[in-house]
Amino acid sequence: MGKKNRKKDRAAKPKRQEVAFVERPFEGLAGETDLVAMRELLPSASAPLKLTGDLADVPVLLVTLLPEMWPALRREDGTVVVALQAATRSGDASRDIAHAIESAAALAPGTPLRHVELPEPGPRLQDIVDPEAAWELTVHDDFAYWVDPSAERSPELDQALEQAAEHIVPSAPVAGVASAFWCRMGKEYLRWVRPEDEYSLLDALAKLHTDGATQLEDGTRLIGFFRSCGLLVPVWELNPGSEADELDAVAAAFEERLGKALADDAPLTPEQRSARSGLISREVTLR
């Protein structure tokens, strides 16, 4: 092919449109903070989605992870299972997931979506999810949701699921508060995805810190925070041996203190500004 023909061929191909970056991709969705936790923190969790429009009849299950990092699969019963922890990521996580749902819904039942191209601009989760539907997150200690409920189980399959579960970091939600998750990684920690504007939250935490009020209880300490999908995730180191079901009262008490600090619109004092700088220095950015 001559140079002239190559130029003509390149000119004939439309330029790919890139998805615009969205700092807070799940904003406006009922499960925003849980979606961030599923995408970044939880090893195994699931949540059903109810869609609208042309996809209203397609049952969807969001999960943290699928085998071999598949973006999605379509079960024999027609359910579309979509992984939030997938390799394909554009600048908008909401668009990525909606695109995976659309792609998997077009597959024949019983087919995995092994790979999906980066999407171009199009519908986001906010455009296809029923805004009236309830949100319900379930944290698992295995990957049983990988298997179609109607599929016949075999010893080999059960062994594969057991081996996968061995690598799961023990995690559990804390009752009574939203999107606070206990985990055990050598030590015990609480990771709490917060819905507030990050600057307001940092100011409130700084005010609590100078009052000695960031502890959940004696012996615990706020060690820093993650930033992901436009939200902050404060992390506490807990007392050795702490369990998730022991944290509901102290977490609720902290949330009450935090609410009062968020409502306090007084400017930061020099001591509080120093505390804020100290918090920022302990940030770890995930995405």
C-alpha positions, 0 to 999 in steps of 0.5 A, a space after each residue: 500500500 502506497 503512502 497516499 493509500 495509507 493516509 486515505 485509510 487512516 483518514 477514513 477511520 473515525 477518531 475514537 472519542 475518549 470518556 471524560 474523567 469524572 472525579 466522583 463517578 458514583 455521585 448520585 447513586 444510592 450505594 455510592 459509598 458501598 460502590 467505592 468499597 466494592 471497587 477498592 476495599 472489599 475482597 468479596 461482596 455483591 449487590 443486585 441492581 435494578 435497571 430501567 429502559 431497554 435493560 429493565 428486564 435484565 437482572 444484574 448482580 454487581 460483584 467485587 471480582 470474577 475469575 481471571 479478572 473477567 469484566 462480566 459474565 452472563 449466567 444461564 438464567 440470564 443474570 448479568 454479573 459484573 465485576 467492579 474490580 476489573 482491568 478495563 478502566 477509563 476516566 469514568 468508573 460509572 461509564 465502565 460498569 454500564 458499558 460492561 453491563 450492556 456488553 454482557 447483556 448482549 451475550 448468549 446465556 452461559 457466556 463470560 465476557 473475557 475482555 471489553 474494550 475501553 468504552 466511548 462516551 455513553 450511558 452511565 450507571 446513573 442513566 440506567 439504574 432505577 433510582 427508586 430501587 433499594 440498595 443492598 450490599 452483602 459481604 461474603 467470605 467466599 466466591 460462591 457467587 461465581 457459580 450459577 445457582 442452577 449449575 451442578 456442583 462438583 468436587 473440583 469446583 468446590 475445591 477451586 472455590 475453597 482455594 480462592 477463598 483462602 486468599 480473602 482478607 476477612 472483612 465485615 460491615 459494622 452494623 448501624 452505620 453506612 459503609 464502615 468495614 472491619 478487616 483483619 490483615 495481621 492487625 484489625 482495622 476499620 475502613 470507613 468510606 465517607 460521603 462528605 465533601 473531602 475538604 469539609 471532612 478533613 476540616 471536621 476530622 482536624 477539629 476532632 483531632 485537636 479535641 482528642 476525639 478521633 479515637 473510636 475507643 481507648 486504644 484505637 487510633 486514626 492512622 490515615 485515610 485513602 482517597 478514591 473516586 472522589 471520597 475519603 476513607 479514614 482508617 483506624 487501627 483497632 484494639 488487638 482481637 477486635 471483631 466487627 460486631 463489637 464496633 457498632 456502638 463506638 462507630 455510632 458515637 463517632 459518627 455523632 461527634 463527626 456530625 457536630 464537627 461537620 456542622 461547626 462552620 467556624 474557621 480552623 484555628 492554627 492548631 486545627 490547621 496543623 492537625 489538618 496538615 498532619 492528616 493530609 500527610 498520611 494520605 494514600 491515594 488508591 485511584 
